[in-house]
């Protein structure tokens, strides 16, 4: 499979890094020789220096043989132009990264499809949607839903006093009062653990559970988290992501947004109808305190500066704010959120890259996501034909040790399978897999 990626920044590099496990023919295009040199020394890719909006550069990349062309530069216009040209030159499928929300209307997406762009991806809209989910399910640091919520995957940190601390998973059922719930991953420091019967949960472990959405509240009680209903939300930063997030939240929560640029404040006030806009420096703790920081239930730091966002979120925690979310630009930071005291660190570029990644998977892939700080993926496969998957029980499938089946959606049913479970055609299967296991898992589902 030949894949051409325009843009070797965070999104493009992360995609190429993920694809390194796939043994794909990858070409990376960028105008910056330094980032290309970095990519070529760290990844097995062919690099081409040039403007991806140039037909000549695309021809040098052999784009006419590309199964997939990904335009993920920081320039929206370059992405649109290069994707259109790539399709005209013969690329089978094209994806372009955009910033403008206007382009994402169904009418405009159809227009771009006619021009040759199969899919538009907006990092800020994907990130805003994830932040909204995190606010709605405030006890969890991550929450993902499959098949419109039939099954949910939730991440939560075990605190002192949780009944699950020091419990081996072989005894999990004795402590678990919730039907259809299963731990599928444990993040302990920087280590990702696939849980087995002899795994003992510890205080501070970040555990990912898979369950039915209807059982989310019971999962809260099982872990020992108090149920909190959020009402007051403070956002700092007047970025496009802050605007997209406030738009999604302002009709259901009391939202206060602090931004230091007066002109940006005016623009925000023109767009946001139910958000209180405060002109001031969000790094000024006294200002945030005056604007009611101690009365806030959630604090969302979305300034362009990662360190400001982390420090402000830690400050909010010290003032008693229940839920903190911080945007970071450096993807390495996403591994440390559970260790430093911020509930969730998000990186919109990684969210976009993971969303795009499903287009390069083998088999019938319906959804894919990565968990913050976890070196693994959660993939939703569809069983399309009768093979060993449908002829053997799960315990007989020789599934890789570093992968497991977390849940199955069968029609309207949501099932948490055990070793005696047998898959059927059209089952939607949610698999948690470490990178080294993905290729073997995909072979099983082909």
NUTIMAR-226428 format. One line per 2 residues: number of its first residue (from 1); their letters; for each residue x, y, z of C-alpha. Coordinates in nm, 2 decimals, decimal comma. Each point is the difference from the previous one (the first is absolute). Example, Ala and Ser with C-alpha at 12.3 -4.5 7.8 and 13.67 -1.06 7.14 Angstrom:
1) as) 1,23 -0,45 0,78; 0,14 0,34 -0,07 .
% end
This chain:
1) xx) 0,00 0,00 0,00; 0,15 0,33 -0,11 .
3) xx) -0,08 0,31 0,22; 0,11 0,35 -0,08 .
5) xx) -0,01 0,25 0,30; 0,03 0,37 -0,07 .
7) xx) 0,13 0,17 0,32; 0,26 -0,14 0,23 .
9) xx) -0,11 0,19 0,31; -0,16 -0,15 0,31 .
11) xx) -0,30 -0,16 -0,19; 0,20 -0,12 -0,30 .
13) xx) 0,29 -0,13 0,21; -0,23 -0,18 0,25 .
15) xx) -0,19 -0,17 -0,29; 0,33 -0,11 -0,16 .
17) xx) 0,11 -0,13 0,34; -0,32 -0,20 0,04 .
19) xx) 0,04 -0,14 -0,35; 0,36 -0,12 0,08 .
21) xx) -0,17 -0,30 0,16; -0,19 -0,07 -0,32 .
23) xx) 0,28 -0,05 -0,25; -0,15 0,26 -0,24 .
25) xx) 0,17 0,18 -0,29; -0,01 0,35 0,15 .
27) xx) 0,10 0,33 -0,17; 0,03 0,32 0,22 .
29) xx) -0,01 0,34 -0,17; 0,09 0,33 0,17 .
31) xx) 0,16 0,33 -0,08; 0,22 -0,01 0,32 .
33) xx) 0,31 -0,20 -0,05; 0,07 -0,02 0,37 .
35) xx) -0,32 -0,18 0,08; 0,05 -0,23 -0,29 .
37) xx) 0,35 -0,08 0,12; -0,14 -0,08 0,35 .
39) xx) -0,27 -0,23 -0,15; 0,25 -0,18 -0,23 .
41) xx) 0,23 -0,08 0,30; -0,28 -0,13 0,22 .
43) xx) -0,24 -0,16 -0,25; 0,02 -0,23 -0,30 .
45) xx) -0,14 0,25 -0,25; 0,09 0,17 -0,33 .
47) xx) 0,02 0,38 0,04; -0,05 0,26 -0,27 .
49) xx) 0,07 0,37 0,05; -0,26 0,22 -0,17 .
51) xx) -0,35 0,15 -0,01; -0,26 -0,27 -0,01 .
53) xx) -0,22 0,25 -0,19; 0,23 -0,04 -0,29 .
55) xx) -0,09 -0,27 -0,27; 0,37 -0,05 -0,06 .
57) xx) 0,07 -0,08 0,36; -0,30 -0,24 0,01 .
59) xx) 0,12 -0,17 -0,31; 0,34 -0,05 0,16 .
61) xx) -0,18 -0,16 0,30; -0,16 -0,24 -0,25 .
63) xx) -0,34 0,10 0,12; -0,18 -0,16 -0,29 .
65) xx) 0,08 -0,34 0,17; -0,11 0,11 0,34 .
67) xx) -0,28 -0,19 0,17; -0,03 0,29 0,25 .
69) xx) 0,10 0,36 -0,01; 0,00 0,19 0,33 .
71) xx) 0,03 0,38 -0,01; 0,07 0,10 0,36 .
73) xx) 0,23 0,31 -0,03; -0,08 0,31 0,22 .
75) xx) -0,13 0,18 -0,31; -0,37 -0,06 -0,07 .
77) xx) 0,03 0,13 -0,35; 0,30 -0,22 -0,08 .
79) xx) -0,19 -0,30 0,13; -0,30 0,06 -0,21 .
81) xx) 0,19 0,07 -0,31; 0,24 -0,29 0,03 .
83) xx) -0,28 -0,25 0,08; -0,19 0,11 -0,31 .
85) xx) 0,31 -0,03 -0,22; 0,09 -0,33 0,15 .
87) xx) -0,34 -0,14 -0,09; 0,03 0,13 -0,35 .
89) xx) 0,34 -0,16 -0,04; -0,13 -0,34 0,10 .
91) xx) 0,00 -0,03 0,38; -0,28 -0,24 0,10 .
93) xx) -0,10 0,17 0,33; 0,07 0,35 0,13 .
95) xx) -0,03 0,16 0,34; 0,06 0,36 0,08 .
97) xx) 0,04 0,17 0,34; -0,20 0,33 0,03 .
99) xx) -0,05 0,27 0,26; -0,32 0,17 -0,12 .
101) xx) -0,32 -0,14 0,16; -0,19 0,13 -0,31 .
103) xx) 0,16 -0,27 -0,22; -0,14 -0,28 0,22 .
105) xx) -0,37 0,06 -0,09; -0,15 -0,29 -0,19 .
107) xx) -0,05 0,23 -0,30; 0,36 0,11 -0,01 .
109) xx) 0,14 -0,35 0,06; -0,20 -0,12 -0,30 .
111) xx) 0,14 0,28 -0,21; 0,36 -0,09 0,10 .
113) xx) -0,08 -0,37 -0,08; -0,09 0,11 -0,35 .
115) xx) 0,33 0,18 -0,02; 0,19 -0,31 0,10 .
117) xx) 0,04 0,02 0,38; -0,16 -0,31 0,16 .
119) xx) 0,03 0,11 0,37; 0,05 0,32 0,19 .
121) xx) 0,15 -0,02 0,35; -0,01 0,29 0,25 .
123) xx) 0,24 -0,05 0,30; -0,17 0,28 0,20 .
125) xx) -0,36 -0,14 -0,05; 0,12 -0,35 0,10 .
127) xx) 0,18 0,13 0,30; -0,31 0,22 0,10 .
129) xx) -0,22 -0,31 -0,02; 0,24 -0,20 0,22 .
131) xx) 0,01 0,28 0,26; -0,38 0,01 0,01 .
133) xx) -0,02 -0,37 0,06; 0,25 0,04 0,29 .
135) xx) -0,20 0,28 0,16; -0,32 -0,20 -0,03 .
137) xx) 0,16 -0,31 0,16; 0,20 0,20 0,25 .
139) xx) 0,14 -0,29 0,22; 0,18 -0,15 -0,30 .
141) xx) 0,32 0,12 -0,15; -0,09 -0,15 -0,34 .
143) xx) -0,33 -0,13 -0,13; -0,07 -0,15 -0,35 .
145) xx) -0,32 -0,14 -0,13; -0,05 -0,26 -0,27 .
147) xx) -0,31 -0,05 -0,21; -0,18 0,31 0,13 .
149) xx) 0,07 -0,09 0,36; -0,09 -0,37 0,01 .
151) xx) 0,34 -0,06 0,15; 0,21 0,25 0,19 .
153) xx) 0,38 0,00 0,08; 0,08 0,21 0,30 .
155) xx) 0,33 0,09 0,17; 0,02 0,07 0,37 .
157) xx) 0,27 0,03 0,27; -0,01 -0,22 0,31 .
159) xx) 0,03 0,21 0,31; 0,07 -0,09 0,36 .
161) xx) -0,32 -0,16 0,14; -0,12 -0,16 -0,32 .
163) xx) -0,12 -0,35 0,06; 0,20 -0,12 -0,30 .
165) xx) 0,34 0,10 0,13; 0,22 -0,30 0,08 .
167) xx) -0,25 -0,24 -0,16; 0,13 -0,26 -0,25 .
169) xx) -0,22 -0,01 -0,31; -0,07 -0,37 0,06 .
171) xx) -0,21 0,12 0,29; -0,15 0,29 -0,19 .
173) xx) -0,35 -0,15 -0,03; -0,02 -0,03 0,38 .
175) xx) 0,04 0,38 0,03; -0,19 0,09 -0,31 .
177) xx) -0,37 0,08 0,06; -0,04 0,11 -0,37 .
179) xx) -0,10 -0,24 -0,27; 0,19 0,01 -0,33 .
181) xx) 0,31 0,20 0,10; 0,35 -0,10 -0,07 .
183) xx) 0,34 0,17 0,05; 0,19 -0,02 -0,33 .
185) xx) 0,31 0,21 0,07; 0,20 0,14 0,29 .
187) xx) 0,23 0,30 -0,03; 0,26 -0,01 0,28 .
189) xx) 0,24 0,29 -0,04; 0,12 -0,03 -0,35 .
191) xx) -0,06 -0,38 -0,02; -0,31 -0,14 -0,18 .
193) xx) -0,12 -0,33 0,15; -0,24 -0,24 -0,17 .
195) xx) -0,19 -0,13 0,31; -0,01 -0,37 0,07 .
197) xx) -0,13 -0,19 0,30; 0,32 0,04 0,20 .
199) xx) 0,01 0,38 -0,06; -0,03 0,19 0,33 .
201) xx) -0,15 0,35 -0,02; 0,18 0,27 0,20 .
203) xx) -0,08 0,35 0,13; 0,08 0,25 -0,28 .
205) xx) -0,06 -0,25 -0,28; -0,19 0,14 -0,29 .
207) xx) -0,24 -0,27 -0,10; -0,20 -0,02 -0,32 .
209) xx) -0,33 -0,18 0,03; -0,23 -0,11 -0,27 .
211) xx) -0,37 -0,02 0,08; -0,35 0,09 -0,12 .
213) xx) -0,08 0,37 0,01; -0,29 -0,07 0,23 .
215) xx) 0,25 -0,13 0,26; 0,22 0,31 0,01 .
217) xx) -0,14 0,14 0,32; 0,03 -0,35 0,17 .
219) xx) 0,36 -0,01 -0,12; 0,06 0,33 0,18 .
221) xx) -0,13 -0,15 0,33; 0,21 -0,32 -0,06 .
223) xx) 0,32 0,20 -0,03; -0,09 0,22 0,30 .
225) xx) -0,05 0,33 -0,18; -0,26 0,24 0,13 .
227) xx) -0,27 0,10 -0,25; 0,04 0,36 -0,09 .
229) xx) -0,22 0,20 -0,23; 0,19 0,29 -0,17 .
231) xx) -0,16 0,34 -0,03; 0,27 0,27 -0,02 .
233) xx) 0,28 -0,02 -0,26; 0,29 0,23 -0,04 .
235) xx) 0,20 0,00 -0,33; 0,32 0,19 -0,05 .
237) xx) 0,13 0,10 -0,34; -0,18 0,15 -0,30 .
239) xx) 0,13 -0,25 -0,25; -0,22 -0,16 -0,27 .
241) xx) -0,02 -0,31 0,21; -0,12 0,20 0,30 .
243) xx) -0,27 0,16 -0,22; -0,11 -0,35 -0,14 .
245) xx) -0,01 -0,14 0,36; -0,19 0,30 0,14 .
247) xx) -0,26 -0,03 -0,28; -0,06 -0,36 0,10 .
249) xx) -0,02 0,06 0,37; -0,17 0,34 0,04 .
251) xx) -0,36 -0,11 -0,02; 0,04 -0,27 0,27 .
253) xx) 0,25 0,16 0,24; 0,08 0,34 0,14 .
255) xx) 0,32 0,07 -0,20; 0,25 0,27 0,08 .
257) xx) 0,28 0,06 -0,26; 0,31 0,21 0,08 .
259) xx) 0,22 0,14 -0,29; 0,27 0,27 0,02 .
261) xx) -0,04 0,14 -0,35; -0,28 0,27 -0,01 .
263) xx) -0,07 -0,04 -0,37; -0,04 -0,38 0,04 .
265) xx) -0,24 0,06 0,29; -0,22 0,21 -0,23 .
267) xx) 0,00 -0,27 -0,26; -0,09 -0,26 0,25 .
269) xx) -0,28 0,21 0,14; -0,14 0,04 -0,34 .
271) xx) -0,02 -0,38 -0,05; -0,07 -0,14 0,34 .
273) xx) -0,34 0,09 0,13; -0,01 -0,16 0,35 .
275) xx) 0,37 0,02 0,10; 0,14 0,26 0,24 .
277) xx) 0,31 0,15 -0,17; 0,26 0,15 0,23 .
279) xx) 0,29 0,21 -0,13; 0,30 -0,08 0,20 .
281) xx) 0,32 -0,20 0,02; -0,08 -0,37 0,08 .
283) xx) 0,34 -0,05 0,16; -0,11 0,26 0,27 .
285) xx) -0,11 -0,22 0,29; -0,16 0,30 0,19 .
287) xx) -0,21 0,08 -0,31; -0,12 -0,36 -0,03 .
289) xx) -0,08 0,00 0,37; -0,20 0,32 -0,03 .
291) xx) -0,20 -0,16 -0,29; -0,10 -0,29 0,22 .
293) xx) 0,26 -0,27 -0,05; -0,08 -0,16 0,33 .
295) xx) -0,37 -0,03 -0,09; 0,08 -0,18 -0,33 .
297) xx) -0,08 -0,36 -0,05; 0,22 -0,04 -0,31 .
299) xx) 0,31 0,19 -0,13; 0,10 -0,03 -0,37 .
301) xx) 0,34 0,15 -0,10; 0,02 0,07 -0,37 .
303) xx) 0,26 0,27 -0,05; 0,27 -0,05 -0,27 .
305) xx) 0,26 -0,06 0,28; 0,01 -0,36 0,13 .
307) xx) 0,19 0,09 0,32; -0,25 0,28 0,08 .
309) xx) -0,28 -0,25 -0,04; 0,16 -0,25 0,23 .
311) xx) 0,09 0,24 0,27; -0,34 0,17 -0,01 .
313) xx) -0,18 -0,34 0,02; 0,21 -0,10 0,30 .
315) xx) -0,08 0,34 0,16; -0,37 -0,07 -0,06 .
317) xx) 0,04 -0,34 0,17; 0,15 0,18 0,30 .
319) xx) -0,32 0,22 0,01; -0,21 -0,31 0,02 .
321) xx) -0,12 -0,02 -0,36; -0,12 -0,35 -0,06 .
323) xx) 0,08 -0,05 -0,37; 0,30 0,14 -0,18 .
325) xx) 0,09 -0,04 -0,37; 0,30 0,16 -0,17 .
327) xx) 0,10 0,02 -0,36; 0,36 -0,08 -0,08 .
329) xx) 0,20 0,04 -0,32; 0,28 -0,24 0,09 .
331) xx) -0,13 -0,35 -0,05; 0,25 -0,13 0,26 .
333) xx) -0,20 0,18 0,27; -0,31 -0,22 -0,06 .
335) xx) 0,18 -0,28 0,18; 0,03 0,19 0,33 .
337) xx) -0,35 0,13 0,08; -0,08 -0,27 0,25 .
339) xx) 0,34 0,05 0,17; -0,01 0,38 0,05 .
341) xx) -0,35 0,07 0,12; -0,18 0,13 -0,31 .
343) xx) -0,30 -0,23 -0,07; 0,04 0,00 -0,38 .
345) xx) 0,26 0,14 -0,24; -0,12 0,01 -0,36 .
347) xx) 0,19 0,06 -0,32; -0,23 0,09 -0,29 .
349) xx) 0,26 -0,11 -0,26; 0,02 -0,35 0,14 .
351) xx) -0,38 -0,02 0,02; -0,01 0,09 -0,37 .
353) xx) 0,27 -0,25 -0,09; -0,17 -0,28 0,19 .
355) xx) -0,33 0,08 -0,18; 0,18 0,00 -0,34 .
357) xx) 0,17 -0,33 0,08; -0,31 -0,21 -0,04 .
359) xx) 0,02 0,06 -0,37; 0,32 -0,21 -0,03 .
361) xx) -0,12 -0,30 0,19; -0,06 -0,34 -0,16 .
363) xx) -0,33 -0,18 0,04; -0,33 0,17 0,09 .
365) xx) 0,10 0,27 0,24; -0,28 0,21 0,14 .
367) xx) 0,18 0,20 0,26; 0,34 0,05 0,16 .
369) xx) 0,13 0,20 0,29; 0,31 0,03 0,20 .
371) xx) 0,00 0,05 0,38; 0,19 0,28 0,16 .
373) xx) 0,35 -0,12 0,10; -0,08 -0,36 -0,09 .
375) xx) 0,22 -0,17 -0,26; -0,29 -0,19 -0,16 .
377) xx) -0,31 0,05 -0,21; -0,36 -0,09 0,03 .
379) xx) -0,14 -0,11 -0,33; -0,36 -0,10 -0,10 .
381) xx) 0,00 -0,28 -0,25; -0,29 -0,16 -0,18 .
383) xx) -0,02 -0,38 -0,05; -0,08 -0,02 -0,38 .
385) xx) 0,02 -0,38 -0,07; 0,01 -0,34 0,16 .
387) xx) 0,35 -0,10 0,10; 0,18 -0,11 0,31 .
389) xx) -0,14 0,30 0,19; -0,35 -0,14 -0,04 .
391) xx) 0,10 -0,37 0,04; 0,19 0,02 0,33 .
393) xx) -0,05 0,14 0,35; 0,21 0,30 0,08 .
395) xx) 0,24 -0,20 0,23; 0,08 -0,23 -0,30 .
397) xx) 0,09 0,28 -0,25; 0,36 0,05 0,11 .
399) xx) -0,05 0,37 0,03; 0,33 0,19 0,06 .
401) xx) 0,10 0,04 0,37; 0,01 0,37 -0,05 .
403) xx) -0,35 0,03 -0,14; -0,35 -0,08 0,13 .
405) xx) -0,36 0,02 -0,11; -0,17 0,25 0,23 .
407) xx) -0,36 0,01 -0,13; -0,23 -0,12 -0,27 .
409) xx) -0,30 0,18 -0,15; -0,25 -0,25 -0,15 .
411) xx) -0,30 0,18 -0,16; -0,14 0,20 0,29 .
413) xx) 0,18 -0,21 0,27; 0,31 0,11 0,18 .
415) xx) 0,21 -0,29 0,12; 0,31 -0,03 0,22 .
417) xx) 0,14 -0,34 -0,11; 0,18 -0,27 0,20 .
419) xx) 0,22 -0,28 -0,13; -0,30 -0,22 -0,09 .
421) xx) -0,15 0,27 -0,22; -0,02 -0,07 -0,38 .
423) xx) -0,02 0,28 -0,26; -0,26 0,01 -0,28 .
425) xx) -0,01 0,16 -0,34; -0,08 0,38 0,02 .
427) xx) 0,12 0,02 0,36; 0,18 0,33 0,07 .
429) xx) 0,30 -0,09 0,21; 0,19 0,25 0,22 .
431) xx) 0,36 -0,10 0,03; 0,27 0,15 0,22 .
433) xx) 0,35 -0,07 -0,15; 0,36 0,10 0,05 .
435) xx) 0,19 0,11 -0,31; 0,18 -0,33 -0,05 .
437) xx) -0,33 -0,20 0,01; -0,20 0,21 -0,25 .
439) xx) 0,12 -0,17 -0,31; -0,09 -0,35 0,13 .
441) xx) -0,34 0,13 0,12; -0,07 0,14 -0,34 .
443) xx) 0,09 -0,33 -0,16; -0,27 -0,17 0,21 .
445) xx) -0,26 0,25 -0,11; 0,08 0,01 -0,37 .
% end
